[in-house]
Amino acid sequence: MSAAPRLPLPRPGAFWGSYPQRLPGSPPPLAASAWLPAARVLAHRVRAVRSLRDDGIEAARMRLLREGLAPGAVVQALAAVVPVVQRTLGHALFDHQLFAACALLDNRLAEMATGEGKSLAVAVAAAVAALAGVPVHVATANDYLAERDLQAALALFTALGLSAACVAGGDEPPARRAAYACDVVYTSARELAFDWLRDHLQTGPAGLQRHAAALSGDAAPLPLMRGLCMAILDEADAILLDEACVPLVIAQAAPNAARRAFLWQALAIARRLEGADHHPDAS
């Protein structure tokens, strides 16, 4: 029997750099003709493992925490998650949904036709990544889809011991902060981007001062997000192509605006001064 091909799945943690930053670069391209046979082998292994044991969630979680999203760990996790999907959601996972989940965990795009169970494939991929200890953001096209898909998969996440929440446009900062602390967060790509921008407005010395004030008990705002680690994009073409044409603009009042204007004027005057030294008359 030939050995299963080694799939280049990403690993959380040191392999990608310390959270929330990741090492630059992207995995090498992999053609669909090379990916599909490997995914079929993986699906066969999932069914084989599932036929032996269906109650290995904790064992799968521990292996994911040790090895990250390595092929063997992913297979064991999928084998453990599939029966939970059937028990909690009443759906059977088809091979093409397993293929899509594997592609997402491999940092790739997966195209699925309407009615092929895209939302379930996304939920399974998010669950496996979250079991590995990776905070997951599922970015959708709008608030309605984010709430709908979360409610459809919430029973699965709960059964796996994972916390999940949704961030919508009208949510206040405390609710957003609590949601982003969950293992899996569903939100629109626009809300995700703007919350990231809001947090970055607090970076630098002013941000450090706010953190110090919060630690001392003062009511200072804290960042909404834990950072960016893994995002799964629903309708990736719309998010990466259509919506990417619309700029995201966010602004805040600059502190000490009058002082900054004075300093800029002083700098402009200084640049017009001549460079020769001036020695006052000693007499």
Backbone bond lengths (Angstrom), bond angles and torsions (degrees), N, CA, C in turn:
res aa  C-N    CA-C-N  psi(-1)  N-CA   C-N-CA  omega(-1)  CA-C   N-CA-C  phi
1 M - - - 1.476 - - 1.525 108.76 -
2 S 1.307 117.23 129.04 1.463 120.97 -177.88 1.515 110.36 -75.18
3 A 1.329 115.21 148.11 1.460 120.88 -179.85 1.521 109.78 -71.69
4 A 1.318 115.28 146.36 1.464 120.10 178.29 1.520 109.46 -67.20
5 P 1.328 118.38 140.85 1.468 120.12 -179.77 1.521 111.04 -65.57
6 R 1.312 115.07 146.07 1.457 120.52 179.28 1.524 109.16 -81.68
7 L 1.318 116.41 120.41 1.460 121.31 -177.65 1.523 109.61 -93.43
8 P 1.329 118.46 131.28 1.465 120.90 -176.84 1.524 111.65 -78.74
9 L 1.327 116.76 69.66 1.457 120.22 -179.90 1.525 109.92 -82.89
10 P 1.330 118.12 145.46 1.465 120.19 -178.67 1.518 111.48 -72.18
11 R 1.311 115.83 154.52 1.459 122.16 177.43 1.529 108.85 -116.43
12 P 1.313 117.83 140.90 1.463 118.64 172.60 1.516 109.84 -77.92
13 G 1.331 116.14 169.54 1.453 119.53 173.11 1.513 112.87 87.76
14 A 1.342 115.28 -142.98 1.458 120.96 -170.08 1.528 112.80 -62.12
15 F 1.335 117.52 -28.95 1.467 120.29 -178.01 1.515 111.10 -60.59
16 W 1.322 116.06 -33.84 1.468 120.79 -179.37 1.522 112.38 -103.75
17 G 1.335 118.92 -0.23 1.455 121.48 -172.81 1.511 109.69 100.46
18 S 1.319 116.34 162.02 1.455 120.36 -176.05 1.525 109.95 -69.70
19 Y 1.320 116.25 139.46 1.457 122.54 -179.58 1.516 109.35 -63.10
20 P 1.342 120.79 140.77 1.466 126.24 3.89 1.531 114.10 -92.06
21 Q 1.325 118.78 0.64 1.458 119.31 179.58 1.523 110.10 -79.67
22 R 1.328 115.99 153.92 1.458 121.01 176.06 1.523 108.31 -130.76
23 L 1.305 115.41 154.97 1.449 119.44 178.60 1.524 109.95 -63.23
24 P 1.344 118.03 144.84 1.466 119.90 180.00 1.516 111.07 -69.22
25 G 1.314 114.25 164.50 1.455 119.64 179.01 1.509 111.51 104.27
26 S 1.303 115.91 170.35 1.456 121.63 -178.57 1.519 108.90 -137.60
27 P 1.337 117.05 157.85 1.464 119.40 178.79 1.521 110.70 -61.72
28 P 1.321 118.50 154.11 1.466 120.38 178.44 1.517 110.59 -64.64
29 P 1.328 117.70 150.67 1.469 120.07 -178.91 1.522 111.38 -64.23
30 L 1.308 114.48 146.25 1.461 120.37 179.67 1.520 107.81 -134.92
31 A 1.299 116.87 118.62 1.463 121.15 -177.32 1.516 110.40 -69.55
32 A 1.331 115.38 153.36 1.465 119.57 180.00 1.522 111.15 -60.45
33 S 1.338 116.93 -34.14 1.460 119.63 -179.42 1.514 111.73 -63.73
34 A 1.346 116.78 -28.19 1.461 120.09 177.70 1.520 111.02 -86.84
35 W 1.344 116.36 -30.73 1.462 119.55 -176.20 1.520 112.69 -75.37
36 L 1.327 117.72 -43.60 1.458 120.27 -172.76 1.528 113.60 -61.12
37 P 1.342 120.50 -44.26 1.467 117.90 176.46 1.521 112.63 -59.84
38 A 1.333 116.54 -39.38 1.458 119.23 178.51 1.520 110.85 -64.88
39 A 1.340 116.96 -39.53 1.458 120.10 179.58 1.524 111.16 -67.31
40 R 1.332 117.33 -35.09 1.466 119.89 177.51 1.527 110.58 -65.60
41 V 1.320 116.19 -40.31 1.468 119.26 176.76 1.522 109.93 -62.59
42 L 1.342 116.04 -42.28 1.457 119.56 179.84 1.523 110.70 -63.47
43 A 1.343 117.63 -43.06 1.461 120.24 179.10 1.522 110.97 -62.03
44 H 1.335 116.99 -38.19 1.468 120.38 177.06 1.520 110.58 -63.06
45 R 1.332 116.40 -41.27 1.464 119.73 179.22 1.523 110.90 -66.88
46 V 1.345 116.89 -36.59 1.467 119.88 177.28 1.518 110.28 -60.52
47 R 1.333 116.68 -46.09 1.463 119.36 -179.80 1.526 111.09 -64.53
48 A 1.338 116.97 -37.25 1.462 120.03 -179.49 1.521 111.23 -66.37
49 V 1.328 116.69 -44.98 1.463 119.80 178.96 1.517 110.71 -66.95
50 R 1.331 116.54 -39.09 1.458 120.55 -178.57 1.521 111.01 -63.86
51 S 1.320 117.27 -32.87 1.459 119.56 -179.14 1.519 111.96 -69.71
52 L 1.341 116.57 -20.14 1.459 119.83 -179.47 1.519 111.86 -89.25
53 R 1.331 117.35 -40.73 1.451 119.92 -176.01 1.520 109.79 -153.12
54 D 1.320 116.37 133.05 1.457 120.94 -178.15 1.527 112.84 -113.58
55 D 1.326 118.38 3.30 1.468 119.75 -172.14 1.519 111.14 -121.09
56 G 1.316 117.46 37.68 1.462 119.67 -174.74 1.505 114.47 -104.54
57 I 1.328 118.87 36.91 1.463 120.91 -177.73 1.523 111.00 -61.23
58 E 1.332 116.95 -48.66 1.463 119.32 -176.41 1.524 111.04 -66.31
59 A 1.333 117.01 -39.44 1.464 119.65 177.26 1.525 110.71 -63.93
60 A 1.335 116.32 -40.14 1.466 119.72 178.17 1.519 110.93 -65.43
61 R 1.328 116.76 -40.16 1.462 120.19 179.27 1.533 110.76 -62.09
62 M 1.326 116.64 -46.19 1.460 120.02 -178.54 1.529 110.98 -63.12
63 R 1.321 116.88 -38.60 1.464 118.78 178.66 1.523 111.35 -67.79
64 L 1.333 117.05 -39.74 1.458 120.10 176.82 1.521 111.07 -62.24
65 L 1.334 116.67 -39.84 1.460 119.67 179.41 1.522 111.27 -66.19
66 R 1.328 116.57 -31.89 1.468 119.89 179.15 1.524 111.86 -78.59
67 E 1.333 116.86 -44.01 1.461 121.16 -169.47 1.521 113.97 -106.68
68 G 1.335 117.87 -9.27 1.450 118.98 -173.13 1.519 110.83 72.60
69 L 1.312 116.61 -157.61 1.464 121.37 -177.32 1.525 110.95 -86.60
70 A 1.314 115.89 50.75 1.464 121.57 175.53 1.528 108.88 -74.74
71 P 1.328 118.15 154.76 1.470 120.56 -174.05 1.520 113.88 -53.60
72 G 1.336 117.65 -49.07 1.459 119.52 -178.59 1.511 112.68 -62.25
73 A 1.339 116.22 -39.58 1.459 120.16 179.37 1.522 111.19 -67.69
74 V 1.338 116.80 -37.88 1.467 120.50 179.01 1.520 110.49 -66.27
75 V 1.332 116.91 -42.17 1.463 120.23 178.72 1.519 110.39 -60.35
76 Q 1.324 116.95 -46.12 1.459 119.85 179.77 1.521 111.05 -62.95
77 A 1.342 116.76 -40.09 1.460 120.08 179.60 1.524 111.25 -66.09
78 L 1.333 117.47 -44.05 1.460 120.06 178.42 1.520 111.07 -62.55
79 A 1.329 116.02 -40.51 1.461 119.17 178.82 1.514 111.45 -62.35
80 A 1.326 117.21 -32.65 1.460 120.47 178.94 1.524 111.92 -80.72
81 V 1.335 117.15 -31.57 1.463 120.90 -176.29 1.523 111.62 -78.18
82 V 1.336 117.79 -35.15 1.468 120.92 -175.40 1.526 112.67 -54.57
83 P 1.345 120.43 -49.93 1.469 118.28 178.87 1.523 113.24 -65.74
84 V 1.336 117.86 -28.15 1.467 120.17 176.31 1.521 109.65 -67.93
85 V 1.322 117.27 -38.31 1.466 120.85 175.44 1.523 110.38 -59.92
86 Q 1.312 116.64 -45.79 1.464 120.10 -179.63 1.524 111.22 -64.56
87 R 1.325 116.90 -38.77 1.459 120.29 -176.35 1.525 112.37 -74.47
88 T 1.331 117.72 -39.74 1.463 120.87 -173.94 1.524 113.32 -91.19
89 L 1.323 117.28 -36.42 1.464 120.89 -175.79 1.515 113.25 -105.78
90 G 1.334 116.95 -13.92 1.450 120.26 179.74 1.508 114.24 73.26
91 H 1.340 117.26 22.14 1.463 121.14 -179.06 1.526 109.35 -118.68
92 A 1.319 115.63 143.81 1.461 120.84 171.33 1.524 108.64 -93.59
93 L 1.323 116.44 137.92 1.457 120.97 178.13 1.527 109.64 -85.23
94 F 1.317 116.57 122.28 1.457 121.44 178.41 1.525 110.07 -87.98
95 D 1.325 114.90 165.61 1.461 119.27 -176.82 1.525 111.95 -59.11
96 H 1.339 117.13 -41.31 1.459 118.29 -177.25 1.525 111.55 -65.69
97 Q 1.342 117.77 -27.63 1.459 119.73 175.37 1.522 111.16 -72.95
98 L 1.336 116.56 -37.13 1.464 119.62 173.62 1.524 110.73 -63.86
99 F 1.347 116.64 -40.79 1.462 120.09 177.69 1.531 109.85 -58.83
100 A 1.334 116.20 -45.96 1.462 120.18 -178.17 1.524 111.12 -63.87
101 A 1.332 117.07 -43.00 1.466 120.06 178.93 1.522 110.80 -61.40
102 C 1.334 116.66 -41.54 1.465 120.31 178.42 1.524 110.85 -64.07
103 A 1.322 117.24 -41.41 1.464 120.56 179.48 1.524 110.82 -63.06
104 L 1.329 117.54 -41.94 1.460 120.62 179.06 1.521 110.93 -63.40
105 L 1.336 116.82 -42.34 1.457 120.17 178.43 1.523 111.68 -69.54
106 D 1.322 116.75 -16.63 1.462 122.04 176.68 1.520 111.29 -93.76
107 N 1.333 116.82 13.02 1.467 122.24 175.88 1.528 111.60 65.49
108 R 1.342 116.08 41.74 1.459 120.98 -177.00 1.530 110.95 -131.40
109 L 1.323 115.21 167.95 1.455 121.86 175.98 1.523 109.92 -87.85
110 A 1.321 115.94 145.51 1.464 121.66 175.66 1.522 107.88 -131.28
111 E 1.324 117.45 122.63 1.459 121.68 179.26 1.520 108.98 -97.19
112 M 1.336 115.75 126.37 1.458 121.73 179.89 1.518 108.77 -129.99
113 A 1.318 115.77 141.98 1.462 120.91 179.35 1.524 110.31 -76.79
114 T 1.319 115.98 161.16 1.458 121.17 177.38 1.525 110.13 -59.96
115 G 1.329 115.90 131.28 1.452 120.97 179.55 1.511 114.85 91.76
116 E 1.328 118.55 -0.90 1.461 121.17 -179.68 1.529 113.38 -88.07
117 G 1.326 117.58 3.26 1.463 119.64 175.82 1.512 113.78 84.06
118 K 1.334 116.34 43.81 1.460 120.75 -178.97 1.520 111.77 -63.74
119 S 1.333 117.53 -43.64 1.465 120.43 -177.59 1.521 111.58 -62.08
120 L 1.323 117.09 -36.90 1.460 120.28 178.96 1.523 110.58 -69.27
121 A 1.324 117.76 -39.84 1.463 120.48 177.12 1.523 111.04 -62.15
122 V 1.330 116.44 -40.12 1.464 120.70 177.13 1.520 110.50 -63.43
123 A 1.331 116.98 -43.86 1.462 120.65 -179.32 1.523 111.45 -63.00
124 V 1.327 117.31 -40.67 1.469 120.74 179.76 1.523 110.23 -65.48
125 A 1.336 117.16 -44.30 1.465 119.85 177.86 1.522 111.09 -62.15
126 A 1.333 116.97 -42.38 1.462 120.14 178.52 1.520 111.22 -63.58
127 A 1.329 117.22 -39.42 1.459 120.92 -179.85 1.521 111.43 -64.67
128 V 1.334 117.56 -44.05 1.467 120.57 -179.81 1.528 110.32 -63.87
129 A 1.331 117.14 -43.49 1.462 119.69 178.63 1.524 111.26 -63.92
130 A 1.334 117.21 -40.94 1.462 120.29 179.22 1.521 111.42 -66.66
131 L 1.328 117.84 -35.93 1.463 120.44 175.49 1.524 111.15 -62.28
132 A 1.328 117.48 -27.73 1.460 121.98 176.99 1.520 112.41 -79.69
133 G 1.336 117.35 0.47 1.453 120.86 180.00 1.506 114.42 88.05
134 V 1.322 117.50 13.99 1.462 121.67 -178.79 1.524 109.35 -97.01
135 P 1.332 120.10 119.05 1.465 120.52 173.55 1.525 110.22 -63.53
136 V 1.325 116.63 131.82 1.466 121.54 -172.29 1.522 109.79 -119.48
137 H 1.326 116.08 132.35 1.458 122.67 170.58 1.521 108.18 -109.09
138 V 1.322 117.48 122.00 1.463 122.19 173.73 1.524 106.99 -99.11
139 A 1.323 116.62 109.25 1.462 122.06 -174.99 1.523 109.66 -98.16
140 T 1.328 116.08 122.14 1.458 122.44 -179.02 1.524 109.90 -111.19
141 A 1.328 116.03 -179.40 1.459 120.56 -177.39 1.523 112.52 -77.42
142 N 1.338 118.26 -29.01 1.462 120.28 -178.02 1.528 110.03 -156.40
143 D 1.344 115.26 173.80 1.465 121.14 -176.99 1.525 112.08 -64.12
144 Y 1.333 116.66 -37.63 1.466 119.62 -178.05 1.525 111.14 -60.93
145 L 1.328 116.38 -46.99 1.463 119.86 -179.56 1.524 111.46 -65.28
146 A 1.325 116.68 -36.35 1.465 119.70 179.18 1.523 110.62 -62.91
147 E 1.327 117.06 -47.30 1.467 120.61 -179.72 1.524 110.95 -67.45
148 R 1.325 117.09 -41.57 1.465 120.20 -179.58 1.526 111.71 -62.46
149 D 1.325 116.87 -47.62 1.463 119.98 -177.45 1.522 111.68 -68.46
150 L 1.333 116.90 -34.44 1.466 118.83 176.68 1.516 110.62 -63.85
151 Q 1.329 117.30 -48.62 1.459 119.98 -178.62 1.527 111.25 -62.05
152 A 1.327 117.01 -33.81 1.465 120.21 -179.99 1.522 112.19 -68.48
153 A 1.340 117.22 -28.97 1.469 120.94 -175.99 1.520 113.26 -108.72
154 L 1.335 117.98 -0.23 1.463 120.52 -172.72 1.521 112.11 -61.13
155 A 1.324 117.92 -39.32 1.467 120.30 -179.76 1.524 111.07 -62.48
156 L 1.330 117.53 -35.80 1.463 120.91 177.47 1.520 110.75 -64.63
157 F 1.328 117.01 -49.20 1.461 119.85 -179.57 1.526 111.33 -60.78
158 T 1.330 116.48 -42.02 1.466 120.13 -179.72 1.520 110.88 -62.97
159 A 1.329 117.13 -43.25 1.461 120.64 -179.90 1.520 111.77 -64.02
160 L 1.331 117.61 -28.54 1.460 121.57 179.38 1.523 112.45 -87.05
161 G 1.327 117.20 1.25 1.454 120.38 -179.27 1.509 113.86 77.11
162 L 1.331 117.17 23.81 1.455 122.33 -178.81 1.521 109.98 -106.77
163 S 1.320 116.41 143.46 1.459 120.85 174.43 1.522 109.14 -91.85
164 A 1.321 116.17 144.62 1.465 121.22 -178.13 1.517 108.76 -146.72
165 A 1.324 116.05 147.33 1.458 121.11 -178.93 1.519 108.83 -154.10
166 C 1.337 114.33 172.30 1.463 121.78 -179.51 1.524 109.04 -125.50
167 V 1.318 117.01 140.27 1.463 123.04 174.46 1.522 107.63 -111.71
168 A 1.329 116.17 122.52 1.464 121.84 -179.02 1.524 110.00 -118.15
169 G 1.321 115.10 170.00 1.447 120.46 -173.37 1.512 115.10 -60.93
170 G 1.332 118.66 -34.00 1.451 120.41 -176.63 1.514 115.13 -89.57
171 D 1.322 118.59 4.06 1.464 121.15 -176.41 1.524 111.21 -71.73
172 E 1.338 115.53 140.11 1.454 121.82 176.60 1.531 109.89 -79.88
173 P 1.343 118.12 161.19 1.472 120.72 -178.68 1.523 115.13 -52.73
174 P 1.354 121.17 -43.05 1.475 118.14 178.81 1.528 112.88 -60.70
175 A 1.338 116.89 -39.71 1.463 119.80 178.47 1.525 111.14 -67.63
176 R 1.309 117.23 -38.40 1.460 120.68 177.73 1.526 110.56 -64.42
177 R 1.322 116.09 -44.30 1.465 120.21 -178.86 1.521 110.84 -61.87
178 A 1.328 116.75 -41.53 1.464 120.28 178.75 1.523 111.16 -66.36
179 A 1.326 117.04 -38.12 1.465 119.89 179.69 1.522 111.27 -67.20
180 Y 1.324 116.50 -43.32 1.463 119.67 -178.73 1.525 112.33 -68.38
181 A 1.318 117.49 -14.66 1.466 120.32 176.01 1.524 112.18 -79.45
182 C 1.329 118.13 -8.20 1.467 121.61 -178.71 1.525 110.84 -77.36
183 D 1.328 114.61 166.13 1.466 120.36 179.30 1.525 111.77 -67.97
184 V 1.328 116.53 -39.40 1.469 121.91 -179.04 1.522 108.04 -129.22
185 V 1.316 116.85 129.92 1.463 122.03 -179.24 1.525 108.66 -124.95
186 Y 1.320 115.81 123.72 1.465 121.72 173.43 1.524 107.94 -97.88
187 T 1.317 117.26 131.96 1.453 121.45 177.79 1.522 108.63 -162.10
188 S 1.311 116.15 168.29 1.461 119.15 175.38 1.524 109.04 -78.50
189 A 1.318 115.79 153.21 1.461 119.76 179.80 1.521 110.98 -60.55
190 R 1.322 117.01 -33.66 1.461 120.52 -179.38 1.524 111.07 -67.44
191 E 1.333 117.19 -45.19 1.464 119.71 178.49 1.525 110.70 -62.91
192 L 1.315 116.44 -40.55 1.461 120.54 179.61 1.527 110.87 -61.51
193 A 1.324 116.59 -44.87 1.461 120.37 -178.57 1.524 111.40 -66.37
194 F 1.335 117.03 -42.79 1.461 119.24 -178.54 1.524 111.76 -69.74
195 D 1.326 118.59 -35.39 1.464 119.50 176.38 1.524 110.72 -65.79
196 W 1.318 116.97 -36.49 1.464 120.26 176.29 1.527 110.36 -64.72
197 L 1.337 116.86 -41.21 1.462 120.37 178.27 1.526 110.99 -66.18
198 R 1.331 117.05 -40.35 1.469 119.70 178.79 1.524 111.03 -61.12
199 D 1.316 116.07 -41.93 1.459 118.89 178.72 1.522 111.18 -63.90
200 H 1.332 117.16 -37.19 1.457 119.33 -177.76 1.521 112.72 -75.66
201 L 1.316 118.02 -15.02 1.459 119.75 171.15 1.518 111.29 -69.27
202 Q 1.341 116.71 -17.64 1.459 120.92 -178.91 1.521 112.60 -97.79
203 T 1.322 118.65 5.31 1.455 120.38 -179.94 1.517 110.48 -78.31
204 G 1.324 116.29 170.83 1.453 121.12 -178.87 1.516 111.29 87.00
205 P 1.351 117.64 -168.63 1.468 120.95 -177.55 1.517 113.43 -56.75
206 A 1.346 117.32 -40.10 1.464 118.86 -179.96 1.516 110.74 -62.82
207 G 1.340 116.88 -39.85 1.453 120.18 177.67 1.509 112.08 -63.92
208 L 1.346 117.49 -40.82 1.463 120.86 177.63 1.522 110.70 -63.56
209 Q 1.307 116.83 -38.54 1.460 119.97 177.78 1.522 111.03 -63.96
210 R 1.339 117.65 -38.24 1.458 120.21 178.37 1.526 111.04 -66.20
211 H 1.337 116.89 -39.42 1.466 119.71 177.23 1.528 110.50 -63.35
212 A 1.333 116.59 -43.27 1.459 119.73 179.35 1.524 110.88 -63.58
213 A 1.331 116.69 -39.44 1.462 119.80 178.57 1.519 111.05 -65.01
214 A 1.336 116.93 -38.94 1.464 119.99 178.83 1.519 111.02 -65.55
215 L 1.336 117.55 -40.03 1.463 120.56 179.05 1.520 111.51 -66.48
216 S 1.324 116.92 -30.25 1.465 120.14 179.56 1.520 112.70 -83.47
217 G 1.328 117.46 -1.75 1.457 120.55 176.82 1.505 114.59 102.89
218 D 1.317 118.03 -4.67 1.460 119.94 178.53 1.527 110.05 -75.60
219 A 1.315 115.48 153.88 1.467 120.79 -178.25 1.525 109.54 -82.28
220 A 1.320 116.00 78.99 1.460 120.75 178.18 1.528 109.17 -109.47
221 P 1.320 118.50 143.21 1.469 120.14 -178.63 1.520 111.88 -68.26
222 L 1.310 115.80 138.24 1.457 122.47 175.64 1.525 109.22 -104.23
223 P 1.325 118.42 160.82 1.466 119.81 177.52 1.523 111.48 -57.48
224 L 1.318 115.94 146.49 1.456 120.48 178.77 1.522 111.46 -75.57
225 M 1.324 116.90 -38.10 1.459 122.06 -171.69 1.522 111.03 -107.67
226 R 1.341 115.36 154.41 1.461 120.38 172.35 1.517 111.21 -78.11
227 G 1.293 116.71 -16.44 1.452 121.67 -175.94 1.516 109.68 134.87
228 L 1.310 116.12 -174.02 1.459 122.27 178.76 1.523 108.57 -114.93
229 C 1.327 116.64 123.73 1.456 120.20 179.71 1.525 110.61 -126.23
230 M 1.334 117.53 -57.60 1.468 120.75 178.75 1.521 109.41 -139.58
231 A 1.317 116.08 130.86 1.461 121.76 175.37 1.521 108.86 -123.18
232 I 1.320 116.08 133.08 1.460 122.37 173.59 1.525 107.04 -109.69
233 L 1.319 117.24 120.23 1.461 122.18 -174.12 1.514 110.61 -96.91
234 D 1.319 115.30 120.41 1.460 121.25 170.19 1.529 107.36 -87.08
235 E 1.325 117.60 135.86 1.471 121.70 -174.03 1.531 109.67 56.11
236 A 1.326 115.59 59.15 1.462 120.81 -174.87 1.523 112.06 -60.95
237 D 1.334 118.03 -33.84 1.463 119.21 -179.58 1.520 111.11 -64.25
238 A 1.331 116.96 -39.81 1.464 119.66 178.87 1.522 111.27 -67.45
239 I 1.331 116.80 -40.48 1.464 120.47 -176.70 1.524 111.27 -73.29
240 L 1.327 117.08 -44.54 1.460 120.66 -173.55 1.523 113.36 -85.46
241 L 1.341 117.89 -20.28 1.461 120.18 -177.83 1.521 111.78 -113.18
242 D 1.332 116.95 -60.88 1.463 120.02 -174.68 1.527 111.79 -67.50
243 E 1.331 116.96 -55.87 1.463 119.83 -176.62 1.519 112.13 -72.37
244 A 1.326 117.80 -21.58 1.461 119.96 179.78 1.522 112.10 -66.60
245 C 1.330 117.12 -17.31 1.464 120.58 177.95 1.524 112.16 -76.86
246 V 1.327 117.20 -14.82 1.468 121.29 -178.71 1.521 108.41 -96.76
247 P 1.332 118.58 117.25 1.467 119.65 -177.61 1.524 111.41 -68.00
248 L 1.317 115.57 147.15 1.460 122.61 174.94 1.521 107.62 -99.51
249 V 1.317 116.79 112.83 1.459 122.09 -175.23 1.515 108.70 -115.94
250 I 1.315 116.37 127.77 1.455 122.04 176.92 1.521 107.41 -141.11
251 A 1.320 117.42 143.33 1.460 120.92 -175.67 1.516 109.45 -147.07
252 Q 1.325 114.56 159.30 1.456 120.84 173.29 1.520 108.15 -146.59
253 A 1.321 115.63 158.28 1.455 120.36 -179.89 1.524 110.00 -65.69
254 A 1.325 116.15 132.92 1.461 120.01 178.79 1.521 109.52 -75.45
255 P 1.345 119.32 133.99 1.461 121.01 178.26 1.525 110.46 -68.64
256 N 1.349 115.81 145.31 1.464 121.99 177.77 1.529 111.15 53.58
257 A 1.325 115.25 50.16 1.462 119.20 -176.32 1.529 111.59 -60.30
258 A 1.339 117.35 -39.46 1.468 120.13 -179.49 1.527 110.92 -64.66
259 R 1.336 115.86 -41.48 1.469 119.48 179.38 1.531 110.55 -64.82
260 R 1.330 116.64 -41.90 1.463 119.48 179.58 1.533 110.59 -63.42
261 A 1.342 117.22 -40.22 1.459 120.24 178.63 1.527 110.80 -63.19
262 F 1.337 116.42 -40.62 1.470 120.25 178.34 1.532 110.85 -62.36
263 L 1.334 116.35 -43.51 1.463 120.05 -179.08 1.526 111.42 -65.84
264 W 1.339 117.12 -38.35 1.461 119.49 177.41 1.535 110.56 -64.73
265 Q 1.332 117.43 -38.69 1.462 120.11 177.35 1.522 110.85 -65.32
266 A 1.338 116.38 -41.66 1.462 119.72 178.22 1.524 111.17 -63.09
267 L 1.338 116.85 -39.81 1.458 120.19 178.36 1.519 110.97 -64.77
268 A 1.333 117.00 -39.92 1.463 120.18 178.90 1.525 110.86 -63.79
269 I 1.334 117.12 -39.85 1.469 120.15 177.96 1.525 110.32 -66.42
270 A 1.330 116.46 -41.55 1.464 120.08 -178.94 1.518 111.48 -62.30
271 R 1.306 117.29 -35.25 1.459 120.06 -179.74 1.524 112.42 -68.74
272 R 1.331 117.42 -20.18 1.463 120.35 179.61 1.526 112.58 -89.53
273 L 1.323 117.51 -7.48 1.460 120.58 -179.21 1.520 110.37 -72.78
274 E 1.329 115.93 150.17 1.455 120.79 178.04 1.519 109.61 -75.22
275 G 1.327 115.28 151.08 1.452 119.91 -175.49 1.514 115.19 -86.02
276 A 1.347 119.72 -6.64 1.469 121.10 -177.50 1.522 110.78 -71.24
277 D 1.350 115.43 145.88 1.464 120.10 177.08 1.523 109.69 -71.99
278 H 1.313 115.54 151.45 1.462 121.20 178.71 1.519 108.40 -122.28
279 H 1.338 116.26 124.06 1.468 121.59 179.88 1.518 108.34 -113.17
280 P 1.318 118.79 118.90 1.469 120.54 -179.90 1.533 111.00 -66.66
281 D 1.314 115.34 152.23 1.463 121.62 178.90 1.521 109.68 -66.46
282 A 1.347 116.15 126.26 1.471 120.29 -177.10 1.511 112.09 -70.89
283 S 1.348 117.96 -21.59 1.457 119.49 -178.92 1.462 107.45 -76.02
